[in-house]
């Protein structure tokens, strides 16, 4: 018994086809939206790609771009089918492929839903990517004269000013690295010597931050050096006084920014998925309502449309049965392929010395054996074939051309034996 049966007359079928046609072209716009969101997200990630530890973060925008392109293609095709469904002659050419197209649409909808879930889950790996990337960027902040790193200072300064953040987790991260280049240090000064000498790695560390960490809203001039030295500044206590630098870490700031983008994209992709499911269901009703016409030439007669030809349980049982049959057939073919590979490899090895003069005859002979075996040629076959050819050539095996007729008879016997073996496995 069919699932969710609906009766249609000509007027209802026309209205259904027109509605689904309109929805399909609206879905094309939705596909363009997904494509645009993917491009926008990719551009935003590229702006700060220097602060990303790896390129895996670009997987999601690339997937969105691909989903958008596929959505535009299948929705345009679906709209064309719905438009032609009003004409029985035009619809007849699409009917044979509609079943496969609907299956593809169902798979695409599932992948689209998975894409939306990835948008919400991408926040977790992005957090680790940003943490490591910003840490490395801070380490290269001073390398303004090193090729490949000369713009890192500019990138970090612009980021800290734009997102109102400082450091990786907080401003104290700058205390643990040398962010002033050696070319700007006076190594003859006692303070510089003492700081470098007191560090195990010989780095010039100080309790200061770059100028981009300063908060311009603070009424007091920015205190960016000797931040933990109360005596260095008048009426200052770094434990109690409100510091005039950004306290929020840049990792959290960027994660919040990108997380908001991904959540918005994920919500929109969910809506697009719902629209895709709706048009897929609509096309199924258009197809089934036209397929159940008693006489296709009498378009004014009534028909029935359904979501599934059988119940959910019966449909699931049929799918599992087909999958088991395919798996069973694959086992038989695999065994047969091994047998034919071994035998054909032996035959070709026998003919190897004659390949220069009878290459075409050899190829036809191999095709004949494979046809007799009724086994698909796959990678296993080529492995055995190549092995036997190599072994034959290495051992200098030579056979008389008159043996071809004998080998053909052996091939026929082998084919019969292989068929019996396949029947035994199948039973």
Secondary structure, DSSP 8 states (H G I E B T S, - for coil): --BS-EEE-HHHHHHHHHHHHHHHHHHHHHHHHHHHHHHHHHHHHHHTGGG-S-STTHHHHHHHHHHHHHHHHHHHHHHHHHHHTTSHHHHHHHHHHHHHHHHHHHHHHHHHHHHHHHHHHHHHHHHHHHHHHHHHHHHTTT-TTSTTTTTHHHHHHHHHHHHT--SSSSGGGGGGS--S-GGG--TTSHHHHHHHHTSTT-----S---GGGB-TT-SS----SSTT-GGGSTT--TTTS--SB--S-HHHHHHHHHHHHHHHHHHHHHHHHHHHHHHHHHHHHHHHHHHT-SSTT-TTS-EEE-SBSS-HHHHHHHHHHHHHHHHHHHHHHHHHHHHHHHHHHHHHHHHGGGTTT-HHHHHHHHHHHHHHHT----HHHHHHHHHHHHHHHHHT----TTHHHHHHHHHHHHHHHHHHHHHHHH-
